Amino acid sequence: MNIKDNTTVRSLAEALFPGESARFLDSLEEVLDRRASRRSSGSDSSGEVPFSREDIVLITYGDQFLPEPGSIPEKPEASPLEGLLHIAREYFQGIISCIHILPFFPYTSDDGFSVSDYTRVNPDLGSWEPIQELAKTFRLAFDLVLNHTSASHEWFQGFLRGDPRYENFYLHRPADYDTSRVVRPRVHPLLTPFTRPGSNPGEEALHVWTTFSEDQVDLNYANPEVMVRIIDTLLLYVERGASMIRLDAIAYLWKEDGTPCIHHPCTHRAVQLIRALVDHMALNTVLLTETNVPHQENISYFGNGRNEAHLVYNFALPPLTLQAFTAGTAEHLTRWARTLPEPSKQRTFLNFLASHDGIGVTPAADWLTAGEMAELLRTVEARGGLVSWKSTPSGEVPYELNINYASALADPELPRELQIRAFISAHAIMLALAGIPGIYVHSLIGSENWDDGPRVCGHNRAINREKLSLSRLEADLADPSSRRHRVFSALKHLIALRKEEPLFSPEAPQTVLTNLPREVFGLLRSTGDRQILCLTNTSARQVALPARLALSAPVVAPTAGSAAAPKAGLDGPGWQDLISRREIDTTIDSGVGEISLAPFETLWLLRKEMKP
């Protein structure tokens, strides 16, 4: 079907570009025709998210592992991307299914998110070859940094020169423009002055819209040519092996004077347009939106469940899990998790605890009191972390915690064994929730704070972005006594269990339990006559659960000739913990009558008669 005959695309084009939709569709058709011969074949166009319980996404930089000369025998002078390829093949194969390589393009700032050329690989990292080699074994996720470009990008330089090809590619306003209503995750001035080349002395500078930094200039999506160029870029990434496209900072895409310039209706229409094109072309690619905002605003990027993002980051999970472990109570985590939408085959969460950015606290603001939020900030600072702030119409508020997740989670005064157990148990919660798990590379390999990072790199986020020599990492992973080895081995074990258990399928129903001791987070996953009970003690205290505890879950009622529905309580001898393979007897008459959880312990309990 011709793109102009696609009624969804046509109606969105008319809403986004009134009076210019025909021009937009003509330009879009040219791009699609040019890319058509390279289109993915045999793709699933059913609209379902093509993930299963076996999928784990790794988040990493392309230069995360720096090979020394000779450290990879077959590549004596290996590039950083070849180092990533080596580590992925040697250590991550069979554990990780998808690798999200953070921006690997030429850039000028923000660790890759100020892109100066969307089409090339940063020569300091390597070439397209190792990326396409990775794509033979792993799914790949690429960033589409579409809110802004580097100030050094040829589009912006042409815009400053007055090149008609780039007219209206960027936004500028008068120097006295009222920015008080604009919501954004930074505190620097919104408008940055730029002087046009060859301008006369005293000529007024252009004050350009820069949401994130002076070097990150915002694109003008009211210009249909900008949208066409970005769609062309997305299709290039698909050609190069991307099966997931991360729409970076999408919430700030569309600007309109007099509005907050966040979650604009046209931003949602832009996501819907990209989704409609992905569906129209039957691309074997899913869309992931990055919107570090309050929970209800975040999940709005699912749209109606079929017309916007396939995947949305579960942004409230990291801060609320952190708060649970630092405060020793899962009450707020439980209350929030009860509001999660029903699992679906059409859309799902990317569940994560840590990433290349800090731990966003905005999504937790609706769930924690001001005092609890202040206590969380104090705890993070006491454990070596930093706090970044953002501008809102009501003033500056905390935006994110800059700290390694392991360093933030457990009291450094605790024995090392308990610190590691707490970290693994936090990931057990993430791995058990409905959705797709995403693990930041520094979490998978057991890193802690890079204390010198902010000073060396000049920004807070560097505390969790240390680059490692390849040989150092391999030596640590080979040492059974090292923290890296212990964390990596424990997470591998949990991931293997998740892959084996059908109840961890992304779309399997889940029930968050509310009748547990306040220290315990409890989750029941169920399908038909099978149930698995996931319990995590978020405190450094031992906690007991009474066997008379009732488990309420959506259990399919037995029909004639079918097996009876599973028991709806803990009472009984049939439990086995999948993690330790330990059998647990909770029969009240046995005199035990309870399940005991050690400090920071996680149990994944399956009744023995329900095991496959």
Secondary structure as UniProt FT lines:
FT   HELIX           3..5
FT   HELIX           7..16
FT   TURN            18..20
FT   HELIX           21..36
FT   TURN            37..38
FT   TURN            53..54
FT   STRAND          57..60
FT   TURN            62..63
FT   STRAND          65..66
FT   TURN            69..70
FT   TURN            73..74
FT   TURN            76..77
FT   HELIX           80..87
FT   HELIX           88..92
FT   TURN            94..95
FT   STRAND          98..101
FT   HELIX           110..112
FT   TURN            123..125
FT   HELIX           128..134
FT   TURN            135..137
FT   STRAND          139..144
FT   STRAND          148..150
FT   TURN            151..152
FT   HELIX           154..161
FT   HELIX           164..166
FT   TURN            167..168
FT   STRAND          172..173
FT   TURN            175..176
FT   TURN            180..181
FT   STRAND          191..194
FT   TURN            197..198
FT   TURN            201..202
FT   STRAND          206..209
FT   TURN            214..215
FT   STRAND          216..219
FT   TURN            221..222
FT   HELIX           224..239
FT   TURN            240..241
FT   STRAND          242..247
FT   TURN            248..249
FT   HELIX           250..252
FT   TURN            257..258
FT   HELIX           265..280
FT   TURN            281..282
FT   STRAND          286..289
FT   HELIX           295..299
FT   HELIX           300..302
FT   TURN            303..306
FT   STRAND          311..313
FT   TURN            315..316
FT   HELIX           317..327
FT   HELIX           331..337
FT   TURN            338..339
FT   STRAND          348..352
FT   STRAND          359..360
FT   HELIX           362..364
FT   TURN            365..367
FT   HELIX           370..382
FT   TURN            383..384
FT   STRAND          386..392
FT   TURN            393..394
FT   STRAND          395..402
FT   HELIX           405..409
FT   TURN            412..413
FT   HELIX           416..432
FT   STRAND          436..440
FT   HELIX           441..444
FT   TURN            445..446
FT   TURN            451..452
FT   HELIX           453..457
FT   HELIX           460..464
FT   STRAND          468..469
FT   HELIX           470..478
FT   TURN            480..481
FT   HELIX           483..500
FT   HELIX           502..504
FT   TURN            506..507
FT   STRAND          510..512
FT   TURN            518..519
FT   STRAND          520..527
FT   TURN            528..529
FT   STRAND          530..537
FT   STRAND          543..546
FT   TURN            547..548
FT   TURN            560..561
FT   STRAND          575..577
FT   TURN            578..580
FT   STRAND          583..584
FT   HELIX           588..590
FT   STRAND          594..597
FT   TURN            599..600
FT   STRAND          602..607
FT   HELIX           608..610
//
